[in-house]
Amino acid sequence: MKMPSLFGLCAICIVALSFGSSANFIEPSNKLVEDRINEPSCVSSEFSIKDIVQDSKSNESKRFVVELRRSFHRIPELKYEEFKTSQLIRETLTRLDVNFTDNLAGGTGIVATLGQGTPVVALRADMDALPMEEHEEVGTGAKLDREEGEEVFRSLHPGRMHACGHDAHTAMLLGVARVLRRHQSSLRGTVMLVFQPAEEGGAGAKRMLADFPALGLVNVMFGLHVAPWLPFGTLHSRPGTIMAASTNFKVHLVGVGGHAGFPHRLRDPVLAAAACVQALQSLVSREADPSSEGVVVSVTSMFTPPGAALNVMPDDVHFGGTIRALTPTAFDRTQRRVYEVIKSTAEIYGCVAAVDSGGRVPYPPVLNNANAFDMGMDVAKKVFPSTHVQLMDAPIMAAEDFAFYSQVVPSAYFMLGQGNETLKTDVGLHNRRFQIQEDILAEGVSFQTSLVALSFDLLASGEF
């Protein structure tokens, strides 16, 4: 089965592909659009995997990516606030002489383009951070070949931390831009490098697709995430569903407070909230198919108004958590049932509960297209030792807004192992002690750059 053709690219796609920074954007004439559509791809046999790997892993390339990663790590910014991060990306792309369109998805999103013609391959990196205080042990930049006395660094923004590796993802994609720019005359098509804001709950991918419609017309798209639970230098993926659908729920449960010595005169919201938490577990244990639906309902926060004495029953309780599932049907059903169970349980205790998503846009499951997955694994086996390319046994229950891309274009998502117990880079994502093993950056650059080069060949051959 062949990938969808891009010969029917609409004018807006061609506009997006043809010009650099939006600051210098010029509306092209119809003649320019026609010329760009019909412009042939450059073809050369000199752009080999060997060239890519050598360039990606050169000392110069490693220094380039490591320094960028450390710069991003120092300036973590939350969803849709990645202004310093976006500025550094723009400055780097300008220095590399790579065309880009900016001011996307609320102002911080960027799409860089290299090459020309078809096919079109897209790579994506997320760039937002988390509202966490970084642990004092983090910031050493764990490496296999660290020199004594080498620089120590950490977040300069209190209460903000790159605890999910997005600083690494962004730096690696700029490393890809550097390598591809050096070999641009040999590219056999067009590559889009997507620097996306607001993956952490902000559905930045959805806004990128809306603001840059050409992304919805690419032949194939790839995403990569560092994985501290997997051994260093290994690559893992699977066809079909690879990550779960996800949303949040927030509850405001209201009772009647008063003196704790007279509970019979009150409506206890703490007891009602505890009953809700217990009742929610039946949605997983008694309503979900454990063999296929992969349902998770977790209450992760509960609090009452601050400052109350211990002999005072509060008027209300707030609690919330996450809903996840591997299939859209199970996800929709579980979300509906969470709302029903909380409201009906609160009513049993004489209380009233208001439930919503807290403004979170639900994320669908991440789906690996069979052809895109095969293409990526074929490339991986040419870049990594064969024993380091592994098939995942099952999807993981983390969620990713890369799912929005996977709904509209053939896509595949991969996990890049960086775990090393000795260097403490096996600490999980979203943990205050999470840190990057910097030697993995060159591996990510090498793999993604090779994906571009070999995808052009495979798509042009009609194999996929």
C-alpha positions as CSV (number, residue, x, y, z in Angstrom):
1,M,0.0,0.0,0.0
2,K,1.4,3.4,-1.0
3,M,1.4,6.5,1.2
4,P,-1.0,9.3,0.1
5,S,0.5,11.5,-2.7
6,L,1.2,15.2,-2.2
7,F,0.8,16.1,-5.9
8,G,-2.5,17.7,-5.0
9,L,-1.1,20.1,-2.5
10,C,-3.3,23.1,-2.0
11,A,-2.0,26.6,-2.4
12,I,-1.8,27.2,1.3
13,C,0.5,24.2,1.7
14,I,2.8,25.5,-1.0
15,V,2.8,28.9,0.6
16,A,3.8,27.4,3.9
17,L,6.5,25.3,2.4
18,S,8.0,28.0,0.3
19,F,8.8,30.9,2.6
20,G,10.8,31.5,5.8
21,S,10.0,33.5,8.9
22,S,6.5,34.9,9.0
23,A,8.1,38.3,9.7
24,N,9.2,38.3,6.1
25,F,6.1,36.6,4.6
26,I,5.1,37.6,1.1
27,E,2.0,36.3,-0.6
28,P,3.1,34.5,-3.8
29,S,1.5,34.9,-7.1
30,N,-0.4,32.0,-8.8
31,K,2.6,31.6,-11.1
32,L,5.0,31.2,-8.2
33,V,2.7,28.6,-6.6
34,E,2.5,26.7,-9.9
35,D,6.3,26.7,-10.2
36,R,6.7,25.4,-6.7
37,I,4.2,22.6,-7.2
38,N,6.1,21.5,-10.4
39,E,9.6,22.0,-9.0
40,P,11.5,18.7,-9.1
41,S,13.2,17.2,-6.1
42,C,17.0,17.2,-5.9
43,V,18.3,13.6,-6.3
44,S,21.7,12.4,-5.3
45,S,23.1,9.1,-4.1
46,E,25.8,10.8,-2.0
47,F,23.5,11.4,1.0
48,S,24.1,8.0,2.6
49,I,23.3,6.6,6.1
50,K,27.0,6.5,6.7
51,D,27.3,10.2,6.0
52,I,24.4,11.0,8.3
53,V,25.6,8.9,11.2
54,Q,29.1,10.3,11.0
55,D,27.9,13.9,10.8
56,S,25.3,13.5,13.6
57,K,27.9,11.9,15.9
58,S,30.9,14.2,15.1
59,N,32.3,16.1,18.0
60,E,31.1,19.4,16.5
61,S,27.5,18.1,16.2
62,K,27.6,16.7,19.7
63,R,28.7,20.0,21.2
64,F,26.1,21.9,19.2
65,V,23.2,19.7,20.5
66,V,24.5,19.4,24.1
67,E,25.0,23.2,24.4
68,L,21.5,23.8,23.0
69,R,19.9,21.2,25.3
70,R,21.6,22.9,28.3
71,S,20.4,26.3,27.2
72,F,16.8,25.1,26.9
73,H,17.1,23.3,30.2
74,R,18.0,26.5,32.0
75,I,14.8,28.3,30.7
76,P,11.9,25.9,31.2
77,E,8.6,27.5,30.3
78,L,5.0,26.3,30.6
79,K,2.5,25.6,27.9
80,Y,1.9,28.6,25.5
81,E,4.5,30.6,27.5
82,E,7.6,29.3,25.7
83,F,8.7,32.7,24.5
84,K,12.4,32.5,25.4
85,T,12.5,28.9,24.1
86,S,10.9,30.0,20.8
87,Q,13.3,32.9,20.5
88,L,16.3,30.6,20.9
89,I,14.9,28.2,18.2
90,R,14.4,31.1,15.8
91,E,17.9,32.5,16.5
92,T,19.4,29.0,15.9
93,L,17.5,28.4,12.7
94,T,18.5,31.8,11.4
95,R,22.2,31.1,12.2
96,L,21.9,27.8,10.3
97,D,20.2,29.6,7.4
98,V,17.1,27.5,7.6
99,N,13.7,28.9,6.4
100,F,10.9,28.8,9.0
101,T,7.4,30.1,9.7
102,D,6.9,31.3,13.3
103,N,4.1,32.8,15.4
104,L,2.1,29.6,15.3
105,A,-0.2,28.0,17.9
106,G,-0.5,31.0,20.2
107,G,2.8,32.6,19.1
108,T,5.5,30.2,20.1
109,G,5.1,27.4,17.5
110,I,7.6,27.2,14.6
111,V,7.8,25.0,11.4
112,A,11.2,24.9,9.6
113,T,11.4,23.6,6.1
114,L,14.3,22.3,4.0
115,G,14.5,20.8,0.6
116,Q,11.9,21.1,-2.1
117,G,9.3,19.1,-4.0
118,T,7.7,15.9,-2.9
119,P,7.5,13.7,-1.0
120,V,7.2,15.6,2.3
121,V,8.3,14.2,5.6
122,A,7.7,15.8,9.0
123,L,9.5,15.5,12.3
124,R,8.1,17.0,15.5
125,A,9.6,18.1,18.9
126,D,7.6,19.4,21.8
127,M,9.2,22.2,23.8
128,D,7.1,23.1,27.0
129,A,8.1,22.3,30.6
130,L,6.3,21.3,33.8
131,P,5.3,23.3,36.9
132,M,7.7,21.4,39.1
133,E,10.7,22.4,41.3
134,E,13.8,20.8,40.1
135,H,15.7,18.7,42.6
136,E,19.1,20.0,43.6
137,E,20.8,16.9,42.2
138,V,19.6,17.6,38.7
139,G,21.6,19.7,36.2
140,T,24.8,17.7,36.0
141,G,24.1,16.7,32.5
142,A,24.7,13.0,33.0
143,K,27.2,11.6,30.4
144,L,29.2,8.5,29.9
145,D,32.4,10.5,29.2
146,R,32.0,13.4,31.6
147,E,35.2,15.2,32.4
148,E,35.9,16.2,36.0
149,G,34.9,19.7,36.8
150,E,32.6,20.0,33.7
151,E,29.8,22.5,33.9
152,V,26.9,21.9,36.2
153,F,23.6,23.6,35.3
154,R,19.9,23.6,36.2
155,S,16.7,25.5,35.8
156,L,16.8,29.2,36.3
157,H,13.0,29.5,36.6
158,P,11.7,28.7,40.1
159,G,8.9,26.2,40.0
160,R,9.6,25.2,36.4
161,M,11.4,22.2,35.2
162,H,12.1,20.2,32.0
163,A,11.0,16.9,33.6
164,C,9.8,15.2,30.4
165,G,12.8,15.6,28.1
166,H,11.3,18.3,25.9
167,D,14.5,20.3,26.1
168,A,16.3,17.2,24.6
169,H,13.6,16.8,21.9
170,T,14.0,20.4,20.8
171,A,17.8,20.3,20.8
172,M,17.8,17.1,18.8
173,L,15.5,18.5,16.2
174,L,17.8,21.5,15.8
175,G,20.6,19.0,15.5
176,V,18.7,17.4,12.6
177,A,18.2,20.8,11.0
178,R,22.0,21.4,11.2
179,V,22.8,18.1,9.5
180,L,20.1,18.4,6.8
181,R,21.2,22.0,6.1
182,R,24.7,20.8,5.4
183,H,23.3,18.2,2.9
184,Q,20.4,20.2,1.6
185,S,21.4,19.9,-2.0
186,S,21.1,16.1,-1.7
187,L,17.6,16.0,-0.2
188,R,15.1,14.1,-2.3
189,G,12.0,16.0,-1.1
190,T,10.9,18.4,1.6
191,V,11.2,18.0,5.3
192,M,9.2,20.0,7.9
193,L,10.7,20.3,11.4
194,V,7.9,21.1,13.8
195,F,8.7,22.9,17.0
196,Q,5.5,22.6,19.0
197,P,4.3,24.3,22.2
198,A,2.0,23.0,24.9
199,E,2.2,19.2,24.7
200,E,1.7,19.1,28.5
201,G,-2.1,19.4,28.6
202,G,-2.5,22.2,26.1
203,A,-3.2,20.3,22.9
204,G,-0.5,22.3,21.1
205,A,-0.5,19.8,18.2
206,K,-4.2,20.5,17.5
207,R,-3.4,24.3,17.2
208,M,-0.4,23.7,15.0
209,L,-2.5,21.7,12.6
210,A,-5.0,24.5,12.5
211,D,-2.5,27.3,12.1
212,F,-0.3,25.5,9.6
213,P,-2.6,23.3,7.4
214,A,0.3,22.0,5.3
215,L,1.1,19.7,8.2
216,G,-2.1,17.8,7.5
217,L,-0.9,17.0,4.0
218,V,2.5,15.5,4.6
219,N,3.2,12.0,3.4
220,V,4.5,10.8,6.7
221,M,5.3,12.2,10.2
222,F,7.5,10.9,13.0
223,G,7.8,11.7,16.7
224,L,10.5,10.6,19.2
225,H,10.5,10.6,23.0
226,V,13.3,9.9,25.4
227,A,12.5,6.9,27.7
228,P,14.3,6.6,31.0
229,W,12.7,3.2,31.7
230,L,14.4,1.7,28.7
231,P,18.1,0.8,28.3
232,F,20.4,3.5,26.9
233,G,20.7,3.5,23.1
234,T,17.7,1.3,22.4
235,L,14.7,2.1,20.2
236,H,11.2,0.8,20.9
237,S,7.9,1.0,19.2
238,R,4.9,-1.0,18.1
239,P,2.2,-0.9,15.3
240,G,-1.3,0.4,16.1
241,T,-2.0,2.0,19.5
242,I,1.2,2.9,21.3
243,M,-0.1,5.5,23.9
244,A,-3.4,6.0,25.7
245,A,-6.2,8.5,25.3
246,S,-6.3,10.9,28.3
247,T,-8.2,13.7,30.0
248,N,-8.5,15.2,33.4
249,F,-11.4,15.5,35.8
250,K,-11.9,18.1,38.6
251,V,-14.6,17.9,41.2
252,H,-16.0,20.4,43.6
253,L,-18.1,18.5,46.2
254,V,-20.2,20.6,48.5
255,G,-21.8,19.6,51.8
256,V,-22.8,21.3,55.0
257,G,-19.9,22.1,57.3
258,G,-19.8,22.9,61.0
259,H,-18.6,21.6,64.4
260,A,-17.0,18.1,64.0
261,G,-18.5,17.0,67.3
262,F,-22.0,17.1,65.7
263,P,-21.7,15.2,62.4
264,H,-25.3,14.1,62.5
265,R,-26.3,17.8,61.9
266,L,-23.9,18.1,58.9
267,R,-23.4,16.8,55.4
268,D,-19.9,15.5,55.5
269,P,-18.1,16.3,52.2
270,V,-14.9,14.5,53.2
271,L,-16.7,11.2,53.7
272,A,-18.6,11.7,50.4
273,A,-15.3,12.4,48.6
274,A,-13.7,9.3,50.1
275,A,-16.7,7.2,48.9
276,C,-16.3,8.7,45.4
277,V,-12.7,7.7,45.2
278,Q,-13.5,4.1,46.2
279,A,-16.5,3.9,43.9
280,L,-14.4,5.0,40.9
281,Q,-12.2,2.0,41.2
282,S,-15.1,-0.2,40.2
283,L,-15.0,1.4,36.7
284,V,-11.7,-0.3,36.2
285,S,-12.2,-3.5,38.0
286,R,-15.8,-4.2,37.0
287,E,-16.6,-2.3,33.8
288,A,-13.5,-2.3,31.7
289,D,-12.2,-5.3,29.7
290,P,-8.7,-5.9,31.2
291,S,-7.6,-7.7,28.0
292,S,-8.1,-4.9,25.6
293,E,-9.3,-1.6,26.9
294,G,-6.5,-0.6,29.3
295,V,-8.6,1.7,31.5
296,V,-7.0,3.8,34.2
297,V,-8.9,6.1,36.6
298,S,-6.6,7.7,39.2
299,V,-7.4,10.4,41.8
300,T,-4.2,12.4,42.2
301,S,-5.3,15.4,44.3
302,M,-7.7,16.1,47.2
303,F,-7.9,19.2,49.4
304,T,-10.2,21.2,51.6
305,P,-10.1,25.0,52.2
306,P,-6.8,25.9,54.0
307,G,-6.6,27.1,57.6
308,A,-9.6,25.2,59.1
309,A,-9.2,23.8,62.6
310,L,-9.2,20.0,63.1
311,N,-12.5,20.2,64.9
312,V,-14.2,21.9,62.0
313,M,-16.0,19.9,59.2
314,P,-15.4,21.8,56.0
315,D,-18.3,22.9,53.7
316,D,-16.6,21.5,50.6
317,V,-13.8,19.3,49.2
318,H,-12.0,19.6,45.9
319,F,-10.4,16.5,44.2
320,G,-9.4,15.4,40.8
321,G,-7.4,13.1,38.6
322,T,-6.9,11.5,35.3
323,I,-8.9,9.2,33.0
324,R,-7.1,7.0,30.4
325,A,-7.9,4.2,28.0
326,L,-6.5,2.5,24.9
327,T,-9.6,2.6,22.8
328,P,-11.9,5.6,21.9
329,T,-15.0,3.6,23.0
330,A,-13.6,2.7,26.4
331,F,-12.3,6.3,26.8
332,D,-15.7,7.9,26.1
333,R,-17.6,5.4,28.2
334,T,-15.3,5.8,31.2
335,Q,-15.3,9.6,31.1
336,R,-19.2,9.5,31.1
337,R,-19.2,7.0,34.0
338,V,-16.8,9.0,36.1
339,Y,-19.1,11.9,36.0
340,E,-22.1,9.7,36.8
341,V,-20.5,7.9,39.7
342,I,-19.2,11.0,41.4
343,K,-22.5,12.9,41.2
344,S,-24.6,9.9,42.3
345,T,-22.3,9.0,45.1
346,A,-22.2,12.5,46.4
347,E,-26.0,12.6,46.4
348,I,-26.1,9.5,48.6
349,Y,-24.3,11.4,51.3
350,G,-26.5,14.5,50.9
351,C,-23.9,16.4,49.0
352,V,-23.7,18.0,45.5
353,A,-20.8,17.5,43.1
354,A,-19.9,19.6,40.1
355,V,-17.5,17.7,37.7
356,D,-15.6,19.0,34.6
357,S,-12.3,18.5,32.8
358,G,-10.7,21.6,34.2
359,G,-10.4,23.0,30.7
360,R,-8.3,20.1,29.5
361,V,-8.7,19.1,25.8
362,P,-9.0,15.3,25.7
363,Y,-6.2,13.6,23.9
364,P,-7.1,10.6,21.7
365,P,-4.8,7.5,21.6
366,V,-1.6,7.7,19.7
367,L,-1.9,5.4,16.7
368,N,1.1,4.2,14.7
369,N,0.2,3.7,11.0
370,A,1.4,0.3,9.9
371,N,3.4,1.6,6.9
372,A,4.9,4.5,8.8
373,F,5.9,2.1,11.7
374,D,7.5,-0.3,9.2
375,M,9.4,2.5,7.6
376,G,10.7,3.8,10.9
377,M,11.7,0.3,12.1
378,D,13.5,-0.3,8.8
379,V,15.5,2.8,9.3
380,A,16.2,2.0,12.9
381,K,17.8,-1.3,12.0
382,K,20.2,0.5,9.7
383,V,21.2,3.0,12.4
384,F,21.2,1.0,15.7
385,P,22.5,-2.5,16.3
386,S,19.8,-5.0,15.5
387,T,19.5,-6.1,19.1
388,H,18.8,-2.5,20.1
389,V,15.6,-2.2,18.0
390,Q,12.8,-3.8,19.9
391,L,9.1,-4.3,19.6
392,M,7.0,-3.1,22.5
393,D,4.8,-5.8,24.1
394,A,2.0,-3.4,24.9
395,P,1.0,0.2,24.7
396,I,1.9,2.5,27.6
397,M,-0.7,4.5,29.5
398,A,1.0,7.8,29.1
399,A,-0.7,10.2,26.7
400,E,0.7,12.5,24.0
401,D,-0.9,15.1,21.8
402,F,1.1,13.7,18.9
403,A,-2.2,11.8,18.7
404,F,-3.7,14.7,16.8
405,Y,-1.2,14.3,14.0
406,S,-1.7,10.6,13.9
407,Q,-5.4,11.1,13.3
408,V,-4.9,13.0,10.0
409,V,-1.6,11.8,8.5
410,P,0.3,8.5,8.4
411,S,2.5,8.7,11.5
412,A,4.7,6.7,13.8
413,Y,6.0,7.4,17.3
414,F,9.2,5.9,18.8
415,M,10.7,5.6,22.3
416,L,14.5,6.3,22.6
417,G,16.0,4.5,25.7
418,Q,18.3,6.6,27.8
419,G,18.2,4.7,31.1
420,N,21.4,4.2,33.0
421,E,21.2,3.3,36.7
422,T,24.8,4.3,37.5
423,L,24.2,7.8,36.1
424,K,20.7,8.0,37.6
425,T,19.1,8.6,34.2
426,D,16.6,5.9,34.8
427,V,14.5,8.1,37.0
428,G,11.0,8.3,35.5
429,L,9.4,11.2,33.6
430,H,7.7,13.9,35.6
431,N,10.0,13.3,38.5
432,R,11.9,16.1,40.2
433,R,15.1,14.0,39.8
434,F,14.6,13.3,36.1
435,Q,17.7,14.2,33.9
436,I,19.0,13.5,30.4
437,Q,21.9,11.3,29.6
438,E,23.4,13.7,27.1
439,D,25.1,10.9,25.0
440,I,21.6,10.0,23.8
441,L,21.3,13.2,21.9
442,A,23.5,12.2,19.1
443,E,21.6,8.9,18.8
444,G,18.4,10.9,18.4
445,V,19.8,13.2,15.8
446,S,21.3,10.3,13.8
447,F,18.0,8.3,13.8
448,Q,15.7,11.2,12.9
449,T,18.0,12.5,10.1
450,S,18.2,9.0,8.7
451,L,14.4,8.8,8.9
452,V,14.2,11.7,6.6
453,A,16.7,10.5,4.0
454,L,15.5,6.9,3.8
455,S,11.8,7.9,3.9
456,F,12.3,10.0,0.8
457,D,13.8,6.9,-0.9
458,L,11.0,4.5,0.3
459,L,8.2,6.9,-0.6
460,A,9.6,7.6,-4.0
461,S,10.0,3.9,-4.7
462,G,6.4,3.2,-4.0
463,E,7.3,0.5,-1.4
464,F,5.2,2.2,1.2
